[in-house]
C-alpha cells in the first residue's frame, strides 16, 4: 500500500489571493501518493482524473455551491451496469467537501474537517457510460459544524440519480492573533 501524505502547507499557500475556483482546484489536488499529485486514495484516483469542475458560486461568507461533471466509466459500475451505490457515496464525500473550499479561511474550514454523517438516498439507476453532474451546496458552515447537501443527476436530461446530506466537523486549529 502506498504511503499517503497530505500536502496542506502547499495547498494553503497564498490562499487569500486565490479565486473561489482556484481554491476548489487547490483542495482537489492537495494530496500526494508516492509523489504523484491529483490522487486521494488509490480507488479514488480515477475520480480525481476524470472529474471536471464546471462552476463555483460563493453565496455568502459561509455558504457556497459547486458543480462537477464526471463520465461514469465502467470503473464505478455495479453488476447491473449502473454507478455503484458505494461509489456514489464516495463521490458525494469528495464533492461536498470541496464545496467548503470557496468559503474556507484561516481558522475556518481550512482543513476540510471530518465527516460526522453522510446519508445518501438513491432514486434511480445511473447508467455507466453517461455524463453525470454532481452539485454540492454548503447550506451552513458554522465555527465547528457544517451541513452540505448534494445532488447527482444525469447530464443529458437532469434526472436525479441520488441525493445526499453530509454533516462535517471542523478540525481547524484555533487561529490566534499576534499581539
Rosetta silent file (secondary structure, phi, psi, omega in degrees, C-alpha in Angstrom):
SEQUENCE: XXXXXXXXXXXXXXXXXXXXXXXXXXXXXXXXXXXXXXXXXXXXXXXXXXXXXXXXXXXXXXXXXXXXXXXXXXXXXXXXXXXXXXXXXXXXXXXXXXXXXXXXXXXXXXXXXXXXXXXXXXXXXXXXXXXXXXXXXXXXXXXXXXXXXXXXXXXXXXXXXXXXXXXXXXXXXXXXXXX
SCORE:     score description
SCORE:     0.000 S_00000001
   1 L     0.000  130.663  179.773    0.000    0.000    0.000 S_00000001
   2 L   -68.423  153.800  176.137    1.461    3.397   -0.930 S_00000001
   3 L   -80.510  131.623 -179.463    2.125    5.944    1.767 S_00000001
   4 E  -103.181  130.153  175.754   -0.406    8.747    1.714 S_00000001
   5 E  -130.782  136.258  177.059    0.660   12.204    2.770 S_00000001
   6 E   -87.159  132.661 -177.842   -1.446   15.303    2.919 S_00000001
   7 L  -107.709   57.176 -175.144    0.271   18.325    1.472 S_00000001
   8 H   -65.678  -35.923 -178.624   -1.771   21.011    3.257 S_00000001
   9 H   -60.936  -38.952  176.725    1.053   23.544    3.564 S_00000001
  10 H   -69.433  -42.061 -178.071    1.342   23.600   -0.235 S_00000001
  11 H   -63.568  -34.821 -173.930   -2.442   23.651   -0.669 S_00000001
  12 H   -93.429   -3.209 -179.838   -2.912   26.618    1.685 S_00000001
  13 L   -61.681  132.173  178.487   -0.045   28.754    0.380 S_00000001
  14 L    57.167   28.408 -174.584   -1.287   32.186   -0.779 S_00000001
  15 H   -52.990  -46.494 -174.601   -4.862   31.043   -0.023 S_00000001
  16 H   -64.513  -18.491 -178.475   -6.330   34.526    0.440 S_00000001
  17 H   -91.674   -7.006 -175.615   -5.217   35.593   -3.064 S_00000001
  18 L   -82.422  149.205  172.190   -6.930   32.700   -4.876 S_00000001
  19 L   -72.737  161.684  176.373  -10.241   32.903   -6.724 S_00000001
  20 H   -55.643  -39.013  178.612  -13.038   30.616   -5.460 S_00000001
  21 H   -63.851  -43.035  179.871  -12.432   28.322   -8.459 S_00000001
  22 H   -67.938  -30.561  175.714   -8.707   28.126   -7.730 S_00000001
  23 H   -64.340  -43.730  178.217   -9.426   27.312   -4.073 S_00000001
  24 H   -63.232  -45.815  179.446  -11.539   24.328   -5.153 S_00000001
  25 H   -62.072  -39.638 -179.430   -8.853   23.216   -7.616 S_00000001
  26 H   -63.376  -45.430  177.627   -6.136   23.585   -4.962 S_00000001
  27 H   -64.993  -37.250 -179.151   -8.042   21.374   -2.488 S_00000001
  28 H   -60.647  -26.131 -176.382   -8.801   18.948   -5.292 S_00000001
  29 L  -115.477   26.827 -170.514   -5.050   18.476   -5.792 S_00000001
  30 L   -91.329    1.959 -176.857   -3.806   18.682   -2.196 S_00000001
  31 E  -122.375  143.148  178.819   -2.845   15.075   -1.562 S_00000001
  32 E  -119.406  144.843  169.159    0.036   13.071   -2.961 S_00000001
  33 E  -121.061  119.085 -178.040    0.562    9.315   -3.207 S_00000001
  34 L    47.733   41.196  175.632    4.201    8.393   -3.677 S_00000001
  35 L    82.889   -1.939 -177.942    4.819   11.914   -5.006 S_00000001
  36 E   -94.154  120.831  178.885    2.023   11.828   -7.597 S_00000001
  37 L   -76.594  160.978  174.243   -0.335   14.819   -7.492 S_00000001
  38 L    78.704   32.356  174.513   -4.052   14.556   -8.311 S_00000001
  39 L  -137.730  159.538  176.615   -4.868   11.469   -6.271 S_00000001
  40 L  -119.735  -76.099  171.394   -6.507   10.824   -2.927 S_00000001
  41 L  -123.241  156.811 -173.887   -6.650    7.123   -2.271 S_00000001
  42 H   -51.563  -44.124 -176.492   -5.880    4.523   -4.912 S_00000001
  43 H   -70.054  -18.243  178.687   -9.503    3.559   -5.508 S_00000001
  44 H   -96.676   -1.213 -178.189  -10.435    7.249   -5.965 S_00000001
  45 H   -53.047  -45.127  178.212   -7.611    8.015   -8.404 S_00000001
  46 H   -61.502  -32.882  179.120   -9.946    7.796  -11.462 S_00000001
  47 H   -61.406  -46.615 -179.518  -12.358   10.227   -9.796 S_00000001
  48 H   -68.162  -31.368  179.592   -9.698   12.892   -9.492 S_00000001
  49 H   -75.789  -32.099 -171.537   -8.502   12.272  -13.025 S_00000001
  50 H  -101.361  -19.839 -174.908  -11.981   12.321  -14.597 S_00000001
  51 L   -77.702  130.972 -177.756  -13.939   14.854  -12.547 S_00000001
  52 E  -116.116  127.330  176.457  -14.238   18.301  -14.169 S_00000001
  53 E   -72.768  122.049 -179.539  -15.097   21.450  -12.224 S_00000001
  54 E  -101.543  -36.775  178.999  -17.983   23.174  -14.023 S_00000001
  55 E  -159.840  154.064  175.885  -18.920   26.028  -11.679 S_00000001
  56 E  -137.064  133.445 -179.567  -18.268   27.613   -8.305 S_00000001
  57 E  -137.291  122.578  173.767  -20.558   30.100   -6.643 S_00000001
  58 E   -90.941  116.529 -175.432  -19.973   31.851   -3.312 S_00000001
  59 E   -90.434  -31.681  176.024  -23.457   32.543   -1.967 S_00000001
  60 E  -162.056 -175.294 -179.038  -22.434   34.241    1.290 S_00000001
  61 L   -68.634  -16.444  177.452  -19.452   34.254    3.643 S_00000001
  62 L  -130.311   21.772  173.543  -20.479   30.824    4.942 S_00000001
  63 E  -140.354  147.969 -179.549  -22.311   29.212    2.023 S_00000001
  64 E  -156.756  166.467 -179.783  -21.183   28.115   -1.443 S_00000001
  65 E  -140.302  136.740  175.650  -22.146   25.871   -4.337 S_00000001
  66 E  -129.777  152.336  175.515  -20.002   23.765   -6.713 S_00000001
  67 E  -132.753  130.251  176.034  -20.852   21.650   -9.743 S_00000001
  68 E  -120.044  154.928  174.026  -18.654   18.886  -11.157 S_00000001
  69 E  -118.450  142.680 -179.599  -19.097   16.702  -14.228 S_00000001
  70 E  -142.130  132.159  170.003  -17.994   13.084  -14.391 S_00000001
  71 E   -78.860  120.486 -176.976  -18.085   10.487  -17.163 S_00000001
  72 L   -79.208   86.023 -177.549  -19.475    7.446  -15.387 S_00000001
  73 L   -75.799  168.981 -179.628  -16.926    4.908  -16.576 S_00000001
  74 H   -60.399  -21.892  178.445  -17.077    1.145  -16.002 S_00000001
  75 H   -55.206  -33.651 -175.513  -14.700    1.641  -13.070 S_00000001
  76 H   -93.518    4.908 -169.506  -17.677    2.857  -10.997 S_00000001
  77 E   -83.610  154.984  169.182  -20.153    0.167  -12.095 S_00000001
  78 L   -99.060 -175.857 -177.612  -22.046   -2.462  -10.199 S_00000001
  79 L   -64.603  -21.015 -179.512  -23.074   -5.811  -11.687 S_00000001
  80 L   -88.021    2.153  179.223  -26.146   -4.183  -13.233 S_00000001
  81 L    81.540   20.517  178.513  -24.131   -1.722  -15.306 S_00000001
  82 E  -118.168  165.383  177.504  -25.001    1.286  -13.164 S_00000001
  83 E   -64.646  122.137 -177.076  -22.928    3.553  -10.932 S_00000001
  84 L   -59.668  142.304  179.220  -22.427    1.568   -7.728 S_00000001
  85 H   -59.633  -39.922  177.615  -24.087    2.978   -4.603 S_00000001
  86 H   -65.741  -35.526  176.478  -20.822    2.882   -2.676 S_00000001
  87 H   -66.014  -40.311  178.091  -19.123    4.781   -5.493 S_00000001
  88 H   -60.850  -41.985  178.786  -21.876    7.393   -5.349 S_00000001
  89 H   -63.084  -42.682  178.926  -21.288    7.823   -1.618 S_00000001
  90 H   -64.637  -40.998  178.360  -17.531    8.229   -2.150 S_00000001
  91 H   -63.447  -44.792  177.343  -18.108   10.750   -4.943 S_00000001
  92 H   -60.795  -41.612 -179.959  -20.510   12.718   -2.739 S_00000001
  93 H   -56.069  -46.083 -178.403  -17.994   12.680    0.118 S_00000001
  94 H   -69.652  -50.785 -174.241  -15.349   14.314   -2.078 S_00000001
  95 H   -66.673  -41.337  179.150  -17.567   16.816   -3.909 S_00000001
  96 H   -66.001  -34.707  175.966  -19.458   18.015   -0.833 S_00000001
  97 H   -66.549  -42.226  178.706  -16.154   18.527    0.971 S_00000001
  98 H   -61.922  -23.773  178.280  -14.791   20.509   -1.987 S_00000001
  99 L   -65.879  -19.037  177.130  -17.823   22.807   -1.672 S_00000001
 100 L   -77.640  -23.017 -174.355  -16.269   24.169    1.553 S_00000001
 101 H   -55.827  -43.975 -176.524  -13.117   25.387   -0.216 S_00000001
 102 H   -63.377  -23.445 -178.458  -14.517   28.668   -1.611 S_00000001
 103 H  -104.599   -4.841 -178.510  -15.524   29.889    1.863 S_00000001
 104 L   -66.512  143.074  175.798  -12.564   28.483    3.814 S_00000001
 105 E  -152.083  164.837 -176.860  -10.258   30.986    5.507 S_00000001
 106 L   -49.699  125.102 -179.460   -7.652   30.771    8.275 S_00000001
 107 L    82.300    0.506 -176.422   -9.299   29.201   11.315 S_00000001
 108 E  -138.714   93.217  174.930  -12.494   28.468    9.372 S_00000001
 109 L    62.936   23.763  179.340  -12.718   25.172    7.461 S_00000001
 110 L   -70.241  -23.577 -177.136   -9.176   25.427    6.048 S_00000001
 111 L  -105.467   14.132  172.752   -8.502   21.744    6.801 S_00000001
 112 L    70.626  -11.351  176.648  -11.771   20.429    5.285 S_00000001
 113 L    70.142 -172.384  177.780  -12.951   18.806    8.518 S_00000001
 114 E  -129.694  152.339 -178.984  -14.080   15.223    9.044 S_00000001
 115 E   -72.647  137.171  170.140  -17.393   13.550    8.260 S_00000001
 116 E   -99.971  -47.887  176.479  -19.962   13.117   11.029 S_00000001
 117 E  -143.828  149.151  173.086  -22.695   11.708    8.813 S_00000001
 118 E  -142.095  103.829 -177.692  -23.110   11.032    5.110 S_00000001
 119 E  -107.746  123.841 -179.658  -26.617    9.966    4.167 S_00000001
 120 E  -115.654  134.329  174.692  -27.314    9.018    0.563 S_00000001
 121 E  -114.494  121.892 -177.295  -30.759    8.455   -0.935 S_00000001
 122 E   -96.386  123.846 -174.692  -30.770    6.517   -4.209 S_00000001
 123 L  -105.931  -37.285  179.506  -33.629    7.436   -6.539 S_00000001
 124 L  -157.500  161.135  179.305  -32.868    5.814   -9.904 S_00000001
 125 L   -64.568  147.777  173.403  -30.042    3.992  -11.657 S_00000001
 126 L  -112.767   94.278 -174.805  -27.180    5.981  -13.090 S_00000001
 127 E   -58.086  136.445  175.584  -26.145    4.073  -16.202 S_00000001
 128 L   -66.334  144.046  179.836  -22.431    3.684  -16.760 S_00000001
 129 L    99.007   -5.394  178.658  -21.184    5.464  -19.867 S_00000001
 130 L  -106.827  153.947  173.619  -23.217    8.624  -19.334 S_00000001
 131 E   -76.226  138.357  174.923  -22.079   12.005  -18.089 S_00000001
 132 E  -123.784  150.076  175.502  -23.300   12.846  -14.623 S_00000001
 133 E  -108.307  137.333  176.559  -23.407   16.157  -12.800 S_00000001
 134 E  -120.693  115.140  179.698  -22.678   16.365   -9.099 S_00000001
 135 E  -106.215  138.481  176.826  -23.906   19.507   -7.376 S_00000001
 136 E  -136.861  134.655  179.610  -22.992   20.334   -3.790 S_00000001
 137 E  -129.671  127.329  173.009  -24.173   23.254   -1.699 S_00000001
 138 E   -76.330  110.964  179.770  -22.954   24.295    1.724 S_00000001
 139 E   -75.635  -42.089  176.295  -26.241   25.038    3.477 S_00000001
 140 E  -158.401  136.352  172.604  -24.488   26.309    6.586 S_00000001
 141 E  -128.591  108.660  176.799  -20.937   26.262    7.874 S_00000001
 142 L   -92.245 -165.598 -178.432  -20.553   27.377   11.447 S_00000001
 143 L   -64.285  -37.846 -175.493  -17.417   27.523   13.564 S_00000001
 144 L  -124.617  -16.207 -178.743  -17.352   23.775   14.214 S_00000001
 145 E  -130.546  147.791  177.499  -20.114   22.077   12.175 S_00000001
 146 E  -133.842  146.170  174.822  -21.229   22.230    8.544 S_00000001
 147 E  -119.491  124.397 -176.032  -24.299   20.941    6.694 S_00000001
 148 E  -131.768  139.599  176.338  -23.868   20.250    2.985 S_00000001
 149 E  -118.159  152.139  179.805  -26.278   18.731    0.501 S_00000001
 150 E  -134.186  151.459  176.291  -25.519   17.043   -2.781 S_00000001
 151 E  -136.290  131.211  176.109  -27.454   16.030   -5.866 S_00000001
 152 E  -111.034  126.440 -175.560  -26.242   13.637   -8.572 S_00000001
 153 E  -130.115  153.872  167.855  -28.008   13.975  -11.939 S_00000001
 154 E   -73.120  131.147 -177.588  -27.825   12.573  -15.427 S_00000001
 155 L   -67.259  -34.076 -173.306  -26.377   15.373  -17.557 S_00000001
 156 L   -67.115  -33.731 -176.500  -28.494   14.540  -20.617 S_00000001
 157 L  -134.881    0.164  178.291  -31.905   15.113  -19.004 S_00000001
 158 L    75.984    6.203 -179.853  -31.311   16.332  -15.444 S_00000001
 159 L   -64.314  131.201 -177.917  -32.970   13.255  -13.910 S_00000001
 160 E   -75.817  127.230  178.132  -31.870   12.912  -10.281 S_00000001
 161 E   -90.078  -46.789 -179.622  -29.916    9.725   -9.582 S_00000001
 162 E  -159.631  163.375  176.220  -29.294   10.305   -5.872 S_00000001
 163 E  -130.576  161.571  175.789  -29.124   12.951   -3.170 S_00000001
 164 E  -146.055  158.205  170.324  -27.051   13.277   -0.039 S_00000001
 165 E  -124.798  122.310 -176.876  -26.797   15.115    3.232 S_00000001
 166 E  -121.901  119.916  175.704  -23.252   15.473    4.540 S_00000001
 167 E  -109.143  133.672 -175.792  -22.508   16.823    8.010 S_00000001
 168 E  -127.182  153.697  173.843  -18.917   17.652    8.879 S_00000001
 169 E  -113.499  136.192 -179.250  -16.972   18.688   11.970 S_00000001
 170 L   -72.398  144.540  176.088  -14.140   21.179   11.655 S_00000001
 171 L  -118.080   11.504 -177.654  -10.600   20.088   12.508 S_00000001
 172 L   -66.534  138.658  171.534   -9.034   23.532   12.135 S_00000001
 173 L   -71.978  151.455  178.505   -6.682   24.696   14.858 S_00000001
 174 L   -65.889  136.021  177.691   -7.755   27.917   16.518 S_00000001
 175 L   -89.129  123.983  179.890   -6.182   30.962   14.903 S_00000001
 176 L  -105.855  134.027  178.215   -4.543   33.192   17.464 S_00000001
 177 L   -76.066  148.409  178.237   -3.844   36.809   16.682 S_00000001
 178 L   -84.732  125.868 -179.071   -0.313   38.069   17.165 S_00000001
 179 L  -111.700    0.000    0.000   -0.106   40.659   19.942 S_00000001
